[in-house]
Amino acid sequence: MKKDVLLIRRGENLSKASRPGRLYRLMVKSERMEAIIAELDPHTESRWFKHEGEEMHLLLEGEMEYMVGDESYKLNEGDILWHRSDLRHRAKNTSDGKVVYITVSSPPTFMWENL
């Protein structure tokens, strides 16, 4: 990102990656952070991740379970979960509806090629 200010309109994204039941849209990426909007279909989960940094997840739609290390956290719409990224973590949609959440991480280390 080479600008001091960036506005992304609804429906826009920098790039996206999808796998069965999962969609990840990269919204913002700079040298220090990135923001991703993720969608999980009912009863779908991400793979496990572990990398440097820290991240925050804001649940926009649905209900989900988020595992960090050996702990499991139930999130409802509007809930925020923060954790160190060097702890093993993954998202899981345990509901019958779609889940949409925003992940903001620093530094930008999302592994697009290893979804």
RAJO-V643829 format. One record per residue. N is the residue number from 1. D_CENTER is the distance of its C-alpha to the mean C-alpha in Angstrom with 1 decimal. Layout:
# RAJO-V643829
N;D_CENTER, N;D_CENTER
This chain:
# RAJO-V643829
1;19.6, 2;23.2, 3;23.5, 4;23.8, 5;22.2, 6;19.8, 7;19.6, 8;17.3, 9;18.8, 10;17.4, 11;17.0, 12;16.7, 13;14.1, 14;14.9, 15;14.0, 16;12.2, 17;12.1, 18;12.8, 19;14.0, 20;15.9, 21;14.0, 22;10.6, 23;9.8, 24;7.4, 25;9.0, 26;9.5, 27;11.0, 28;12.4, 29;13.3, 30;16.2, 31;17.9, 32;16.3, 33;12.7, 34;10.0, 35;7.8, 36;5.5, 37;5.9, 38;5.1, 39;8.3, 40;10.0, 41;13.7, 42;15.9, 43;16.3, 44;13.7, 45;11.5, 46;9.4, 47;11.6, 48;12.1, 49;10.9, 50;13.1, 51;13.7, 52;15.1, 53;13.9, 54;12.0, 55;8.7, 56;8.2, 57;6.3, 58;8.5, 59;9.3, 60;11.1, 61;12.8, 62;14.0, 63;14.0, 64;12.0, 65;12.6, 66;10.5, 67;12.6, 68;13.2, 69;16.4, 70;18.9, 71;17.7, 72;16.0, 73;14.7, 74;15.1, 75;13.1, 76;14.8, 77;14.3, 78;14.3, 79;13.4, 80;11.6, 81;10.8, 82;11.4, 83;12.2, 84;13.7, 85;11.8, 86;15.1, 87;14.9, 88;13.9, 89;10.8, 90;9.1, 91;8.0, 92;11.1, 93;12.4, 94;15.9, 95;17.2, 96;19.3, 97;17.2, 98;14.0, 99;10.8, 100;8.8, 101;6.2, 102;5.2, 103;3.7, 104;7.1, 105;8.6, 106;12.3, 107;13.8, 108;11.9, 109;11.6, 110;8.9, 111;11.3, 112;11.6, 113;14.9, 114;14.0, 115;11.6
